Amino acid sequence: MPFRVAAGFGLIAMLAGLSAMPPAPVRLSLVELIANPQRFDGLVVDTWGYYLAEGTMGLTAATLSISKQDAENVLGNSILVVPTSDMKSNREKLDRMYVEITGTVSVADGGGGTAIVQVNHVKRCVRWSDPGHPRMLMVAPGKYK
């Protein structure tokens, strides 16, 4: 009987610890985030897009766009990213690459019915694909069709 009681308390303690864990990031496309920013305001999300670091050595801003063409032609299909110090120091590895990024969404009123959407408190930002060597053309690590 004492074993059952101890095991019961252990299970309760374990479940209490699990409920204290932060929720898993919401995985979504950048299109969905741009279309419904208020739905994700304050949530940690995991998304991907074309990362463009702007500015010079100080790196004051960055954007995440749906595609390279959207970024280069300033088509507005993008969100702002607040780069971490790690992202700044790895700028040459991330800039002008498709990345997967995990961070907190923040939405502000841009006036005229528009929203300013940004990802801040970035927990992870990794290169996903190089536009010059797309993942789909990779046949082995470092080998392309």
C-alpha positions in Angstrom: 0.0 0.0 0.0 2.7 2.6 0.8 4.2 2.0 -2.7 0.9 2.8 -4.3 0.6 6.0 -2.3 4.2 7.0 -3.2 3.6 6.2 -6.8 0.4 8.2 -6.8 2.2 11.2 -5.4 5.0 10.8 -7.9 2.5 10.7 -10.8 0.8 13.9 -9.5 4.1 15.7 -9.1 5.1 14.7 -12.6 1.8 15.9 -14.1 2.1 19.1 -12.2 5.6 19.7 -13.6 4.3 19.0 -17.1 1.6 21.6 -16.8 4.2 24.2 -15.8 6.1 23.6 -19.0 5.6 26.3 -21.7 3.4 25.2 -24.6 5.1 24.0 -27.8 5.5 26.6 -30.5 2.6 26.9 -33.0 4.0 25.7 -36.4 2.5 27.6 -39.2 3.3 29.1 -42.6 4.3 32.7 -43.0 1.3 33.2 -45.3 -1.0 32.2 -42.4 0.8 34.5 -40.0 0.6 37.5 -42.4 -3.1 36.8 -43.1 -4.1 36.4 -39.4 -1.6 38.2 -37.3 -3.9 39.0 -34.3 -4.7 35.2 -34.0 -1.0 34.6 -33.0 -0.2 37.8 -31.1 1.8 36.9 -28.0 2.2 33.2 -29.0 5.5 31.4 -29.7 5.5 30.3 -33.3 7.7 28.3 -35.6 7.7 29.5 -39.2 10.0 29.8 -42.2 10.8 32.3 -44.9 13.4 34.3 -46.8 15.5 36.2 -44.2 17.0 39.6 -45.2 19.2 41.4 -42.7 19.1 45.1 -43.2 21.5 47.8 -42.1 25.2 47.7 -41.7 27.4 46.5 -38.9 24.8 47.5 -36.3 22.1 45.4 -37.9 19.1 47.3 -36.7 16.4 45.4 -38.5 15.6 42.2 -40.4 12.6 40.9 -42.4 11.2 37.5 -43.1 9.5 37.3 -46.5 7.4 34.6 -48.2 9.9 34.4 -51.0 13.2 35.9 -52.3 11.2 37.7 -55.0 8.9 39.2 -52.4 11.9 40.5 -50.4 13.8 41.9 -53.4 10.8 43.6 -54.9 9.5 44.9 -51.6 6.1 43.4 -52.2 5.0 43.6 -48.6 4.6 39.9 -48.0 6.9 40.0 -45.0 7.2 40.5 -41.2 9.8 42.2 -39.1 12.3 40.2 -37.1 14.2 41.4 -34.0 17.5 39.7 -34.5 19.3 38.2 -31.4 23.0 38.8 -30.8 23.6 35.2 -32.1 21.7 36.1 -35.3 23.8 39.2 -35.7 27.1 37.4 -35.3 25.9 34.7 -37.8 24.6 37.3 -40.3 26.7 35.9 -43.2 25.2 32.4 -42.7 21.6 33.6 -42.4 21.3 36.7 -44.6 19.5 36.1 -47.9 18.7 32.5 -47.0 15.5 30.7 -46.3 15.4 30.1 -42.5 13.2 28.4 -40.0 12.6 30.7 -37.0 11.0 30.2 -33.6 10.0 33.3 -31.6 7.2 35.3 -30.1 4.7 37.2 -32.3 4.0 40.8 -31.5 1.4 42.7 -33.4 0.9 46.5 -33.4 -1.6 48.7 -35.1 0.0 50.1 -38.3 -2.9 52.6 -38.9 -5.4 52.4 -41.8 -6.4 48.9 -40.9 -2.9 47.5 -41.3 -0.9 45.6 -38.8 2.8 45.7 -38.0 3.9 42.1 -37.3 7.2 41.1 -35.8 8.9 38.1 -34.3 10.9 38.9 -31.2 12.5 36.9 -28.4 13.8 34.5 -31.0 14.7 31.2 -29.5 16.0 29.6 -32.7 16.9 30.6 -36.2 18.5 28.1 -38.6 19.2 28.1 -42.2 16.7 26.0 -44.1 17.7 26.4 -47.7 20.1 28.4 -49.9 18.2 30.0 -52.9 21.4 29.3 -55.0 21.2 25.6 -54.0 17.6 24.7 -53.2 16.9 21.8 -50.9 14.8 20.1 -53.5 17.8 19.7 -55.8 20.0 18.2 -53.1 20.7 14.5 -53.7 23.2 14.1 -50.9 24.7 16.5 -48.3 26.6 19.1 -50.4 25.7 17.4 -53.7 23.1 19.0 -56.1 21.4 17.9 -59.3 
